[in-house]
Amino acid sequence: MNQSELIEKVAQATQLNGQAVKAVVNAILDALVAGDAVRISGLGVFNVAARPAREGRNPQTGEAIQITASKAVRFHAGKAVKDALNPPTRKRAPRKKTNCQQSASNLAK
C-alpha cells in the first residue's frame, strides 16, 4: 500500500478529506526529523537510530570504500500488531500411540 492508497482508505473510513490524513503523515515525519520517537497505541513505535560510519566493499571491484554515517527509521511493532499477524493457535491434544508404534517401541527395547 502506498501513501495515496493509505490516504484514500483512511479518508473513506473516517469521512475525512485527504488533507487531514496527509497532515498526520507529515506530523509523524516532522517528529522523526526532530529526533523524537512516535508512539501510536496499538500500532507500535517509530524512532530514529543512528548508523555509524563504517568501511564497506565495492562488490564489483572489491575495493574498500567509506560508508558515511546516516540515520534510519526503526519500527517496533506493538502487541496488537503482533497478535494480528500471529493469531494464537489451538493446542492439539497429544497423539495416542497406535498398535504399530507400540510394537516398534517394544522391538527397540
Secondary structure, DSSP 4 states (H G I P E B T S, - for coil): --HHHHHHHHHHHHT--HHHHHHHHHHHHHHHHTT--EEETTTEEEEEEEEPPEEEE-TTT--EEEEPPEEEEEEEE-HHHHHHHSPPPPPPPPPPPPHHHHHHHHHH-
